[in-house]
Amino acid sequence: MKYEKSEGWLDWHANPSTPKFRLPEGSVDAHCHVFGPGSEFPFAKERKYTPCDASKDQLFALRDQLGFSRNVIVQATCHGTDNRAMIDACIASNGKARGVASVKTDISDHELQDLHQAGIRGVRFNFVKRLVDVIPQNELLTIAQRIAPLGWHIVVYFEAADLGDLETFFSALPTIVVVDHMGRPDVKKPVNGPEFSQFVSLMEQNPHIWSKVTCPERLSFKGPQALDGERAPYQDVAPFARHIVEQFPDRVLWGTDWPHPNLRSHMPDDGLLVDFIPHIAPSAKLQTKLLINNPMRLYWPEKDS
């Protein structure tokens, strides 16, 4: 089937640069996606956007170019709860990719086991109304209770203004909870201001809540500027991410978010995104936790020993 991309859709960067920051061996890109290809894996009828194609082969080529060893592929909302494209990529990776699925409450135990065998280790709950029709919290809690015995975790995506309505629910979930993109803070506000402090407090009070310090290209108002002639993009986001990395070093993850769905202002150079890492994890110890120890513990626990 041939699809027309959503108006204004920006395709992923065709020629990403080679990062100057050399990733430590064994690093994991812990947040990325695949789209279709639509001719093989149709997009969901209920989708809120139609993306470009972004295949597993293109993702794996980027992995190798940037210097990552593994990927965590998060189910894209354009595919709804049809996880086939993501599962196909996990299987084709020969153990180098794990996945985060979207599921319905009526999924069977047998289907959950099949997902586990394919490399799925988590389920994503999306609370961003412009992207999905939000599922009631009682139904999500049912899903969480069913996946907990598998050792899976929950990934949650929400916007900062909605945290007050969600923090009690997040605190009660019976699994590790990983928050996408630091809860999307408004980086024009201070790091120690009430909005971001609410998110920091949530992590302080709940040891089972982790954060991805990802997507500076979504959060930044300054964009990919250089600093003193050096590759130092998205510097208005760096203080927020660095605060989370330094305060919760054992509960943070990082990923490219390739192929960067729904970006309208600019398409980031994935090499520059990698060069953002030492600005938020300045020491080798923090980099190892962020890029290797934490994702391996969560997604490949059998190898993290």
C-alpha positions as CSV (number, residue, x, y, z in Angstrom):
1,M,0.0,0.0,0.0
2,K,1.2,3.5,-0.8
3,Y,0.8,6.2,1.8
4,E,1.0,10.0,1.7
5,K,3.1,11.4,4.4
6,S,1.6,13.9,6.8
7,E,1.9,17.5,5.7
8,G,5.1,19.1,6.9
9,W,6.7,15.7,7.8
10,L,10.5,15.8,7.8
11,D,12.3,12.7,6.8
12,W,15.2,11.4,8.8
13,H,18.7,12.9,8.2
14,A,20.1,11.3,5.1
15,N,23.8,11.9,5.9
16,P,24.4,12.0,9.6
17,S,27.9,13.0,10.6
18,T,30.4,10.8,12.4
19,P,30.3,11.8,16.1
20,K,33.4,13.3,17.6
21,F,32.5,11.7,20.9
22,R,33.6,8.0,20.8
23,L,31.0,5.9,22.5
24,P,32.2,3.3,25.0
25,E,32.2,-0.2,23.6
26,G,28.9,-1.9,24.2
27,S,26.8,1.2,24.2
28,V,23.0,0.9,23.7
29,D,20.7,3.2,21.7
30,A,17.9,2.8,24.2
31,H,15.1,4.7,22.3
32,C,14.5,4.4,18.6
33,H,11.8,3.3,16.2
34,V,11.1,1.7,12.9
35,F,8.3,2.8,10.5
36,G,7.0,0.2,8.1
37,P,8.0,0.0,5.4
38,G,4.4,0.6,4.7
39,S,4.2,-1.8,1.8
40,E,5.2,-4.6,4.2
41,F,3.9,-3.4,7.6
42,P,0.8,-1.2,7.1
43,F,0.3,1.8,9.3
44,A,-2.7,1.7,11.7
45,K,-6.0,3.1,10.6
46,E,-6.4,5.0,13.8
47,R,-3.0,6.7,13.5
48,K,-2.7,10.4,14.1
49,Y,0.1,10.9,11.6
50,T,1.6,9.1,8.6
51,P,5.4,8.9,8.6
52,C,8.1,8.2,6.1
53,D,9.4,4.7,5.8
54,A,12.3,4.0,8.1
55,S,13.3,0.4,8.0
56,K,15.3,-2.0,10.2
57,D,18.2,-2.0,7.8
58,Q,18.5,1.7,7.9
59,L,18.3,1.7,11.7
60,F,21.0,-1.0,11.9
61,A,23.2,1.0,9.5
62,L,22.9,4.0,11.7
63,R,23.7,2.0,14.8
64,D,27.0,0.9,13.2
65,Q,27.9,4.3,11.9
66,L,27.4,6.0,15.3
67,G,29.2,3.3,17.2
68,F,26.4,1.6,19.1
69,S,26.3,-2.1,19.8
70,R,22.6,-2.6,20.5
71,N,19.2,-0.9,20.0
72,V,16.0,-0.8,22.0
73,I,13.2,-0.3,19.5
74,V,10.0,1.4,20.9
75,Q,6.7,0.7,19.2
76,A,5.7,3.7,17.1
77,T,2.2,5.1,17.6
78,C,1.6,5.1,13.8
79,H,1.5,1.3,14.0
80,G,-0.9,1.3,17.0
81,T,-0.8,-2.1,18.7
82,D,0.3,-4.0,15.6
83,N,3.9,-4.7,16.7
84,R,5.0,-6.7,13.7
85,A,7.4,-4.1,12.2
86,M,9.2,-3.7,15.6
87,I,9.2,-7.5,16.3
88,D,10.6,-8.2,12.8
89,A,13.4,-5.7,13.5
90,C,14.2,-7.4,16.9
91,I,14.3,-10.8,15.4
92,A,16.5,-9.7,12.5
93,S,19.0,-8.1,14.8
94,N,20.4,-11.5,16.0
95,G,20.1,-10.5,19.6
96,K,21.3,-6.9,19.2
97,A,17.9,-5.4,19.7
98,R,15.1,-5.6,22.3
99,G,11.7,-4.0,22.0
100,V,9.0,-2.1,23.8
101,A,5.5,-3.0,22.6
102,S,2.0,-1.5,22.7
103,V,-0.7,-3.9,23.6
104,K,-4.4,-4.1,24.3
105,T,-6.0,-5.4,27.5
106,D,-7.4,-8.5,25.7
107,I,-3.9,-9.8,24.8
108,S,-3.6,-13.5,25.7
109,D,-0.9,-15.0,28.0
110,H,0.3,-17.0,25.0
111,E,0.7,-13.8,22.9
112,L,2.7,-12.2,25.8
113,Q,5.0,-15.2,25.8
114,D,5.5,-14.9,22.1
115,L,6.4,-11.3,22.5
116,H,8.9,-12.2,25.2
117,Q,10.5,-14.8,23.0
118,A,10.8,-12.2,20.2
119,G,12.8,-9.9,22.5
120,I,10.1,-7.6,24.0
121,R,10.9,-6.4,27.5
122,G,8.4,-3.6,28.1
123,V,5.1,-2.0,27.2
124,R,4.6,1.7,26.4
125,F,1.7,3.8,27.8
126,N,1.2,7.0,25.9
127,F,-0.7,9.9,27.5
128,V,-0.1,12.5,24.8
129,K,-3.6,13.2,23.5
130,R,-2.4,14.6,20.2
131,L,-0.8,11.3,19.3
132,V,-3.1,8.6,20.6
133,D,-6.6,8.0,22.1
134,V,-5.6,7.6,25.8
135,I,-6.6,4.3,27.4
136,P,-8.2,4.5,30.9
137,Q,-5.9,4.0,33.8
138,N,-7.7,1.0,35.2
139,E,-7.1,-0.8,31.9
140,L,-3.5,0.1,31.9
141,L,-3.1,-1.1,35.5
142,T,-4.5,-4.5,34.4
143,I,-1.8,-4.7,31.6
144,A,0.9,-3.7,34.1
145,Q,-0.1,-6.4,36.5
146,R,0.0,-9.0,33.8
147,I,3.4,-8.1,32.5
148,A,5.1,-7.8,35.9
149,P,5.7,-11.6,36.3
150,L,7.6,-11.5,32.9
151,G,10.1,-9.0,34.4
152,W,9.0,-6.4,31.9
153,H,8.7,-2.6,32.6
154,I,6.4,0.2,31.6
155,V,7.5,3.1,29.4
156,V,5.4,6.3,29.8
157,Y,5.1,9.3,27.5
158,F,3.4,12.4,28.7
159,E,3.8,16.2,28.8
160,A,5.0,18.1,31.8
161,A,1.7,19.9,32.3
162,D,-0.1,16.6,32.8
163,L,2.2,15.1,35.5
164,G,0.0,16.2,38.4
165,D,-2.8,14.1,37.1
166,L,-0.6,11.0,36.5
167,E,2.0,10.8,39.3
168,T,-0.2,8.8,41.7
169,F,-0.8,6.3,39.0
170,F,2.9,6.1,38.1
171,S,3.8,5.6,41.7
172,A,1.4,2.7,42.1
173,L,2.5,0.7,39.0
174,P,4.0,-2.7,40.0
175,T,7.0,-2.5,37.6
176,I,9.9,-0.3,36.8
177,V,8.6,2.8,35.1
178,V,10.7,4.6,32.5
179,V,9.7,8.1,31.6
180,D,10.3,9.3,28.1
181,H,12.3,12.5,27.5
182,M,12.3,13.6,31.2
183,G,8.6,14.2,31.0
184,R,9.1,16.9,28.3
185,P,10.1,19.9,30.5
186,D,9.8,23.5,29.4
187,V,13.5,24.3,29.2
188,K,12.8,28.1,29.2
189,K,11.9,27.6,32.8
190,P,14.6,27.1,35.5
191,V,16.0,23.7,36.3
192,N,15.1,24.3,40.0
193,G,11.7,25.8,39.2
194,P,8.5,24.2,40.4
195,E,7.6,22.3,37.2
196,F,10.9,20.4,36.8
197,S,11.2,20.0,40.5
198,Q,7.9,18.1,40.6
199,F,9.4,15.6,38.2
200,V,12.7,15.3,40.2
201,S,10.6,14.8,43.3
202,L,8.7,12.0,41.6
203,M,11.9,10.2,41.0
204,E,13.2,10.9,44.5
205,Q,10.1,9.4,46.1
206,N,9.8,6.4,43.8
207,P,13.0,4.3,43.3
208,H,11.2,2.2,40.6
209,I,10.9,5.3,38.3
210,W,13.6,5.8,35.7
211,S,14.1,8.6,33.1
212,K,15.3,8.7,29.5
213,V,17.4,11.9,29.1
214,T,16.5,11.9,25.4
215,C,15.2,14.2,22.6
216,P,17.0,17.5,23.2
217,E,16.0,18.3,19.6
218,R,12.3,18.2,20.8
219,L,12.8,20.3,23.9
220,S,15.3,22.9,22.7
221,F,14.4,26.5,21.8
222,K,18.0,27.3,20.7
223,G,18.5,24.3,18.5
224,P,21.7,22.7,17.3
225,Q,24.1,25.7,17.9
226,A,27.8,25.4,18.3
227,L,29.5,26.6,21.5
228,D,32.8,28.4,21.1
229,G,33.2,26.7,17.8
230,E,32.7,23.2,19.2
231,R,29.9,20.7,18.5
232,A,27.8,21.4,21.6
233,P,24.1,21.3,20.4
234,Y,21.0,22.0,22.4
235,Q,22.7,23.7,25.3
236,D,19.5,24.9,26.8
237,V,18.4,21.3,27.4
238,A,21.8,20.1,28.8
239,P,21.3,21.4,32.4
240,F,18.1,19.5,32.8
241,A,19.5,16.2,31.5
242,R,22.7,16.6,33.4
243,H,20.8,17.1,36.7
244,I,18.9,13.9,36.2
245,V,22.0,11.9,35.2
246,E,24.0,13.2,38.2
247,Q,21.2,12.7,40.7
248,F,19.9,9.3,39.5
249,P,22.9,7.7,37.7
250,D,21.6,4.2,38.0
251,R,18.1,5.0,36.6
252,V,18.8,6.9,33.4
253,L,18.8,5.8,29.7
254,W,19.8,7.5,26.4
255,G,18.7,7.1,22.8
256,T,18.6,8.8,19.5
257,D,14.8,8.7,18.9
258,W,15.6,7.9,15.2
259,P,13.9,8.5,12.9
260,H,12.6,11.4,14.9
261,P,8.8,11.3,14.4
262,N,6.7,14.4,14.1
263,L,9.5,16.9,14.1
264,R,8.6,20.1,12.2
265,S,11.3,22.7,12.9
266,H,14.4,20.8,11.9
267,M,15.7,17.3,11.5
268,P,18.6,16.6,13.8
269,D,22.0,15.2,12.7
270,D,22.3,12.0,14.7
271,G,26.0,12.4,15.0
272,L,25.5,15.7,16.8
273,L,23.0,14.1,19.1
274,V,25.7,11.6,20.2
275,D,28.0,14.6,20.8
276,F,25.4,15.9,23.2
277,I,26.2,12.9,25.6
278,P,29.4,14.2,27.3
279,H,27.6,17.5,28.1
280,I,25.0,15.6,30.2
281,A,27.2,12.7,31.4
282,P,30.6,14.4,31.8
283,S,32.6,11.5,33.4
284,A,33.5,8.1,32.0
285,K,31.7,6.5,35.0
286,L,28.4,8.3,34.3
287,Q,28.7,7.5,30.5
288,T,29.2,3.8,31.3
289,K,26.1,3.7,33.5
290,L,24.0,5.7,31.1
291,L,25.0,3.9,27.9
292,I,25.9,0.4,29.0
293,N,25.1,-0.7,32.6
294,N,21.6,0.6,32.9
295,P,20.2,-0.5,29.5
296,M,21.9,-3.9,29.8
297,R,20.4,-4.4,33.3
298,L,16.9,-3.5,32.0
299,Y,16.9,-5.2,28.6
300,W,19.6,-7.9,28.6
301,P,19.7,-8.9,32.3
302,E,21.0,-12.4,31.4
303,K,24.1,-10.7,30.0
304,D,24.6,-8.2,32.8
305,S,26.2,-10.4,35.4
